[in-house]
């Protein structure tokens, strides 16, 4: 997954570099607005099946054929409903004809994206991470190559949308082929009783996904209605970087979730609790590093990717969003705890509260502050969710020692900020990173956040032959 992220990140970097500049803030804002709607209605198409299928397949692989067959049948229904709802939303919002055209293209693509994501969830439950990683690499490289070729030949937003849809079809073909081979779903296993049980079990996951899409994407929709396409473009450019910087928790979640699902069937105070606590320390360290770096490097990064002349409001928004990144990194492990210990109903309630609070905060802050108000709303929402997730975890998961880890990471972050600030003053962003990261790593080791035996374990993993163990490493 880490190797695949290096490839997909490079591809994403190329798109970030050329797409906003070529399309301009207005057209880029329209494209991102439609993609935000697609993200919101994808929750309807998925209906919470992806997370549920990963957890259940990881717990009992013998049930995979029946689970996959019945979940796919349900997704065929929810996908059509999601497409109809998306097109109705675009029409009701009375957006321009070019936005409606983008909605038709990407709405059809949403069915492919959702099906491909479902297939990936099955591979994840089977702990076939290399297959999932290869699919991501193939899809992202093809998508990036197609979009860049279109842009260099004068292509506009509709062409970009078609390239995304084509890449989604390739992704589905890859992941679906492997699922048919490994899980072997059989249509003879379809039954109304199985589908009913899946719907009942998936409902909390689905409701949280709906709430998540509301509080995660509503800021773009509200900016589009309350400001201009240009302001939406500024915020979308910053938010694209914000999303890209979440890659480490994404990798961790992909690999660790099925393992924690297996461990959760035993004693939660043993191997499960130990794994959670070490994961918390690692994610805290990563959260501080990414947040501090983003705060200090926002201006040069925006200058490099978009230019502050074309996107004058993006750097300030990115600095605000850096605070939300820290909360999201730390929250990753607690969300996994709730999902793997069958406490998803509590997390659903937290999502409902966020979905109610976030639009209200946006309504208060966007008129006076514009896109910065939307960014502040994201920070407040993520901090609230982190507090609610910690409170909802099983007894004994959060201890005083975890608070000390958080404080030590903060102290190391102060040293990181000082070193990076000196590097920026003396030689620019590259020198800032070159000075800051070694200082931060040394501080983490000295303060005991990262243990030397964990570094030895990492070296051993890197030295081992990639793919030598088909079943993947076991967390015990």
C-alpha positions as a printed Julia matrix, in Angstrom:
476×3 Matrix{Float64}:
   0.0     0.0     0.0
   2.83    2.4     0.76
   4.43    1.75   -2.64
   1.08    2.18   -4.38
   0.54    5.46   -2.56
   3.86    6.77   -3.82
   2.71    6.12   -7.38
  -0.82    7.42   -6.93
   0.45   10.46   -5.02
   2.78   11.3    -7.91
  -0.15   10.99  -10.31
  -2.32   13.14   -8.06
   0.47   15.72   -7.86
   0.54   15.94  -11.66
  -3.22   16.51  -11.74
  -3.05   19.12   -8.98
  -0.28   20.86  -10.91
  -2.05   21.08  -14.27
  -5.81   20.66  -13.8
  -6.65   23.84  -11.82
  -4.31   25.99  -13.92
  -5.66   24.71  -17.24
  -9.35   24.83  -16.38
  -9.21   28.03  -14.34
 -10.79   28.63  -10.96
 -14.36   28.92  -12.31
 -14.49   25.72  -14.38
 -12.42   23.83  -11.81
 -14.92   24.9    -9.16
 -17.82   23.49  -11.25
 -16.02   20.17  -11.68
 -15.27   19.91   -7.97
 -18.86   20.85   -7.14
 -20.19   17.92   -9.18
 -17.55   15.57   -7.74
 -18.67   16.65   -4.27
 -22.25   15.7    -5.14
 -21.04   12.37   -6.52
 -19.24   11.76   -3.23
 -22.38   12.54   -1.27
 -24.67   10.25   -3.26
 -22.07    7.48   -3.42
 -23.03    6.84    0.2
 -26.5     5.85   -1.03
 -25.04    3.54   -3.68
 -22.74    1.85   -1.16
 -25.37    1.64    1.63
 -22.65    0.87    4.19
 -21.83   -2.45    2.52
 -18.1    -1.84    1.98
 -17.14   -1.63    5.65
 -19.57   -4.36    6.68
 -18.34   -6.77    4.0
 -14.69   -6.17    4.92
 -15.37   -6.86    8.6
 -17.52   -9.94    8.06
 -15.28  -11.53    5.4
 -12.22  -10.96    7.63
 -13.99  -12.68   10.54
 -15.21  -15.69    8.53
 -13.97  -16.24    4.98
 -16.16  -19.3     4.51
 -19.18  -16.97    4.31
 -17.63  -14.79    1.59
 -19.52  -16.31   -1.42
 -22.94  -15.69    0.15
 -22.04  -12.27    1.55
 -20.64  -10.97   -1.75
 -23.49  -12.29   -3.9
 -26.24  -10.8    -1.75
 -24.43   -7.49   -1.19
 -23.9    -7.06   -4.95
 -27.61   -7.62   -5.6
 -28.45   -4.95   -3.06
 -25.94   -2.52   -4.58
 -27.57   -2.83   -7.99
 -30.75   -1.4    -6.45
 -29.13    1.31   -4.32
 -26.92    2.42   -7.24
 -29.91    3.23   -9.46
 -31.58    5.13   -6.6
 -28.38    7.12   -5.99
 -28.09    8.11   -9.66
 -31.7     9.31   -9.76
 -31.21   11.33   -6.56
 -28.01   12.98   -7.84
 -29.61   14.14  -11.11
 -32.65   15.43   -9.23
 -30.39   17.44   -6.89
 -28.56   19.1    -9.8
 -31.89   20.03  -11.43
 -33.39   21.37   -8.2
 -30.33   23.54   -7.53
 -30.8    25.11  -11.0
 -27.14   24.94  -11.91
 -26.0    25.96  -15.44
 -26.3    23.49  -18.36
 -22.58   22.65  -18.31
 -22.89   21.6   -14.67
 -25.88   19.39  -15.56
 -23.79   17.79  -18.31
 -21.03   17.03  -15.83
 -23.65   15.59  -13.49
 -24.89   13.18  -16.19
 -21.36   11.97  -17.01
 -20.07   11.6   -13.46
 -23.42   10.32  -12.19
 -23.11    7.35  -14.53
 -19.5     6.98  -13.43
 -20.65    6.9    -9.81
 -22.14    3.44  -10.42
 -18.74    2.2   -11.62
 -16.86    3.91   -8.78
 -19.15    2.41   -6.13
 -18.98   -1.09   -7.59
 -15.17   -0.91   -7.79
 -14.98    0.29   -4.17
 -17.16   -2.63   -3.12
 -14.87   -5.11   -4.89
 -11.88   -3.53   -3.15
 -13.63   -4.01    0.19
 -13.88   -7.75   -0.52
 -10.16   -7.95   -1.37
  -9.46   -6.04    1.81
 -11.47   -8.5     3.89
  -9.53  -11.35    2.29
  -6.33   -9.45    3.22
  -5.18   -9.39   -0.4
  -3.77   -5.9    -0.08
  -1.24   -6.25   -2.97
  -4.09   -6.92   -5.41
  -6.0    -3.88   -4.17
  -2.83   -1.76   -4.36
  -2.11   -2.85   -7.94
  -5.64   -1.93   -8.96
  -5.26    1.53   -7.47
  -1.96    2.08   -9.28
  -3.26    0.92  -12.67
  -6.4     3.03  -12.38
  -4.69    6.2   -11.2
  -1.91    6.05  -13.77
  -4.36    5.52  -16.65
  -6.67    8.25  -15.37
  -3.84   10.75  -14.97
  -2.36    9.98  -18.4
  -5.77   10.38  -20.07
  -6.57   13.66  -18.29
  -3.15   15.19  -19.0
  -3.39   14.19  -22.67
  -6.79   15.86  -22.88
  -5.57   19.03  -21.18
  -2.54   19.32  -23.46
  -4.88   19.07  -26.48
  -7.32   21.7   -25.26
  -9.73   19.43  -23.39
 -12.11   20.91  -20.85
 -14.1    19.66  -17.85
 -16.43   17.23  -19.75
 -13.42   15.44  -21.22
 -11.85   15.2   -17.78
 -15.08   13.68  -16.47
 -15.12   11.05  -19.23
 -11.51   10.15  -18.43
 -12.47    9.6   -14.77
 -15.39    7.37  -15.78
 -13.17    5.3   -18.1
 -10.63    4.8   -15.31
 -13.47    3.68  -13.04
 -14.43    1.01  -15.58
 -10.84   -0.3   -15.64
 -10.74   -0.36  -11.84
 -13.97   -2.35  -11.69
 -12.73   -4.85  -14.27
  -9.51   -5.46  -12.3
 -10.99   -5.74   -8.8
 -14.13   -7.55   -9.96
 -12.1   -10.17  -11.81
 -10.09  -11.0    -8.71
 -13.17  -11.1    -6.48
 -14.91  -13.54   -8.82
 -11.81  -15.73   -8.71
 -11.12  -15.57   -4.94
 -14.51  -15.15   -3.27
 -16.48  -17.14   -5.89
 -19.91  -15.55   -5.28
 -22.74  -17.8    -6.44
 -26.1   -16.42   -7.45
 -27.74  -19.56   -6.09
 -26.95  -18.2    -2.63
 -29.22  -15.18   -3.11
 -32.05  -15.02   -0.61
 -34.37  -12.41    0.8
 -33.46  -13.47    4.35
 -29.73  -12.92    3.77
 -30.38   -9.57    2.13
 -32.55   -8.46    5.02
 -29.82   -9.34    7.51
 -27.26   -7.43    5.44
 -29.49   -4.36    5.27
 -30.05   -4.44    9.04
 -26.34   -4.82    9.79
 -25.29   -2.21    7.2
 -27.82    0.44    8.26
 -25.61    2.13   10.94
 -22.67    2.23    8.51
 -24.9     3.68    5.8
 -26.38    6.34    8.04
 -22.95    7.42    9.22
 -21.75    7.57    5.59
 -24.71    9.82    4.76
 -23.96   12.05    7.73
 -20.26   12.08    6.8
 -20.98   13.16    3.23
 -23.22   15.93    4.53
 -20.66   17.45    6.87
 -17.71   16.7     4.57
 -19.14   17.99    1.29
 -21.82   20.49    2.29
 -19.25   23.28    2.6
 -18.55   23.19   -1.16
 -22.26   23.19   -1.96
 -22.93   26.09    0.43
 -19.97   28.04   -0.94
 -21.31   27.52   -4.47
 -24.69   28.95   -3.45
 -23.47   31.74   -1.14
 -20.3    32.93   -2.94
 -18.92   32.46   -6.47
 -17.39   29.69   -8.59
 -14.0    31.38   -8.15
 -14.19   31.21   -4.35
 -15.29   27.57   -4.64
 -12.2    26.99   -6.8
  -9.92   28.52   -4.13
 -11.39   26.32   -1.43
 -11.51   23.22   -3.65
  -7.81   23.62   -4.46
  -6.92   23.74   -0.75
  -9.31   20.9     0.06
  -7.77   18.72   -2.64
  -4.4    19.04   -0.91
  -6.07   18.46    2.45
  -7.53   15.18    1.16
  -4.23   14.1    -0.38
  -2.41   14.59    2.94
  -4.68   12.0     4.55
  -2.85    9.16    2.77
  -1.08    7.71    5.84
  -4.27    6.99    7.84
  -5.8     5.6     4.64
  -2.94    3.11    4.28
  -3.09    2.2     7.95
  -6.86    1.72    7.87
  -6.71   -0.44    4.74
  -4.18   -2.84    6.24
  -5.17   -2.82    9.92
  -8.97   -2.89    9.77
  -9.38   -6.56    8.75
  -6.69   -7.59   11.25
  -8.4    -5.74   14.1
 -11.7    -7.29   12.97
 -10.21  -10.75   13.54
  -8.66   -9.78   16.88
 -11.92   -8.27   18.09
 -13.51  -11.73   18.35
 -11.19  -12.47   21.31
 -10.26  -10.65   24.5
 -10.26   -6.87   23.93
  -7.76   -6.33   26.77
  -5.03   -8.47   25.2
  -3.57   -8.31   21.7
  -6.38   -6.07   20.48
  -5.77   -3.35   23.1
  -1.98   -3.52   22.61
  -2.35   -3.06   18.85
  -4.7    -0.1    19.33
  -2.36    1.69   21.75
   0.7     1.38   19.53
  -1.34    2.48   16.54
  -2.45    5.54   18.49
   1.16    6.52   19.2
   2.2     6.17   15.56
  -0.82    8.12   14.26
  -0.25   10.89   16.84
   3.34   11.26   15.66
   2.21   11.38   12.03
  -0.58   13.85   12.85
   1.78   16.39   14.42
   4.32   16.08   11.6
   1.74   16.59    8.84
  -0.14   19.4    10.6
   2.96   21.43   11.5
   4.47   20.97    8.03
   1.24   22.03    6.33
   0.9    25.12    8.53
   4.43   26.29    7.71
   4.64   25.28    4.05
   1.15   26.28    2.85
   2.33   29.39    0.97
   5.22   27.81   -0.98
   3.15   24.7    -1.76
   0.25   26.72   -3.17
   2.74   28.87   -5.09
   4.28   25.75   -6.6
   1.05   23.98   -7.5
  -1.44   26.71   -8.32
   0.35   30.09   -7.96
  -1.02   32.51   -5.39
  -1.88   34.95   -8.17
  -4.47   32.57   -9.65
  -5.57   31.1    -6.29
  -4.96   33.87   -3.74
  -7.23   32.37   -1.07
  -6.01   28.77   -1.09
  -2.95   29.03    1.2
  -4.9    30.58    4.08
  -7.6    27.91    3.79
  -4.96   25.16    3.77
  -3.4    26.51    6.97
  -6.75   26.34    8.73
  -7.47   22.85    7.37
  -4.09   21.65    8.72
  -5.64   21.72   12.21
  -8.44   19.43   11.06
  -5.85   17.02    9.61
  -4.39   16.43   13.05
  -7.79   15.51   14.49
  -8.57   13.19   11.59
  -5.25   11.34   11.87
  -5.77   10.66   15.57
  -9.42    9.8    15.1
  -8.64    7.05   12.58
  -7.77    4.49   15.24
 -10.79    5.26   17.43
 -13.18    4.94   14.49
 -11.66    1.53   13.72
 -12.17    0.52   17.35
 -15.87    1.41   17.19
 -16.38   -0.37   13.87
 -14.52   -3.56   14.78
 -16.12   -3.91   18.23
 -19.68   -3.62   16.86
 -20.18   -0.12   18.28
 -21.02    1.43   14.92
 -24.37    2.67   16.23
 -22.58    5.02   18.62
 -20.42    6.31   15.78
 -23.54    6.8    13.67
 -24.95    9.05   16.39
 -21.75   11.1    16.41
 -22.06   11.47   12.65
 -25.64   12.65   13.0
 -24.56   15.36   15.43
 -21.79   16.45   13.05
 -24.22   16.56   10.13
 -26.48   18.87   12.12
 -23.73   21.1    13.48
 -21.57   21.55   10.39
 -24.13   23.23    8.08
 -25.11   25.55   10.92
 -21.51   26.58   11.53
 -21.02   27.1     7.79
 -24.17   29.22    7.66
 -22.75   31.45   10.4
 -19.16   31.68    9.13
 -19.33   31.67    5.31
 -21.09   35.08    4.92
 -18.44   37.03    6.9
 -15.38   34.85    6.18
 -16.09   33.13    2.86
 -13.98   30.04    2.19
 -12.1    30.51    5.47
 -15.39   30.12    7.31
 -15.89   26.76    5.59
 -12.38   25.69    6.63
 -12.97   26.7    10.27
 -16.22   24.75   10.25
 -14.3    21.63    9.17
 -11.84   22.05   12.06
 -14.59   22.43   14.66
 -16.48   19.41   13.3
 -13.44   17.1    13.26
 -12.43   18.1    16.8
 -15.95   17.37   18.02
 -15.96   13.97   16.29
 -12.62   13.03   17.84
 -13.93   13.77   21.34
 -17.12   11.8    20.71
 -15.22    8.8    19.29
 -12.89    8.59   22.3
 -15.87    8.76   24.65
 -17.69    5.96   22.79
 -14.77    3.48   22.84
 -14.91    0.38   25.1
 -13.62    0.86   28.68
  -9.86    0.57   28.98
  -9.0     1.58   25.41
  -8.14    5.18   26.38
  -5.69    5.47   29.29
  -3.66    8.21   30.95
  -0.59    6.89   29.15
  -2.24    7.85   25.86
  -2.61   11.42   27.09
   1.11   11.48   27.88
   1.84   10.24   24.33
  -0.22   13.11   22.95
   1.66   15.66   25.09
   5.05   14.25   24.06
   4.11   14.43   20.39
   3.15   18.08   20.96
   6.55   18.82   22.51
   8.31   17.15   19.59
   6.1    19.19   17.25
   7.33   22.43   18.83
  10.91   21.39   18.02
   9.82   20.51   14.49
   8.2    23.92   14.02
  11.31   25.72   15.24
  13.64   23.76   12.97
  11.39   24.2     9.94
  10.95   27.92   10.55
  14.74   28.3    10.65
  15.06   26.29    7.45
  12.47   28.44    5.68
  14.29   31.6     6.69
  17.7    30.29    5.65
  16.98   28.43    2.43
  13.36   27.69    1.65
  10.98   24.7     1.86
  13.49   21.95    1.01
  15.92   23.06    3.7
  13.0    23.39    6.14
  12.06   19.73    5.6
  15.7    18.61    5.65
  16.25   20.31    9.03
  12.88   19.66   10.61
  12.28   15.95   10.04
  15.54   14.63   11.57
  14.99   16.87   14.6
  11.43   15.57   14.93
  12.43   11.92   14.56
  15.15   12.32   17.19
  12.68   14.0    19.56
  10.14   11.18   19.13
  12.79    8.6    19.94
  14.13   10.54   22.91
  10.64   11.06   24.34
   9.73    7.39   23.87
   6.84    7.91   21.45
   8.43    5.61   18.88
  10.31    2.62   20.28
  13.59    1.3    18.94
  12.17   -2.21   18.63
   9.5    -0.83   16.31
  12.18    0.68   14.1
  13.91   -2.7    14.04
  10.62   -4.31   13.04
  10.2    -1.8    10.23
  13.71   -2.49    8.94
  12.99   -6.21    8.99
   9.77   -5.7     7.04
  11.49   -3.54    4.42
  14.3    -6.05    4.06
  11.96   -9.0     3.5
  11.01  -10.0    -0.01
   7.88   -8.16   -1.17
   5.03  -10.56   -1.66
   6.85  -13.49   -0.07
   4.0   -14.06    2.37
   0.74  -14.34    0.43
  -1.36  -14.24    3.55
   0.24  -10.99    4.72
   1.79  -10.22    8.12
  -0.13  -11.23   11.24
  -0.62   -8.85   14.13
  -0.46  -10.88   17.36
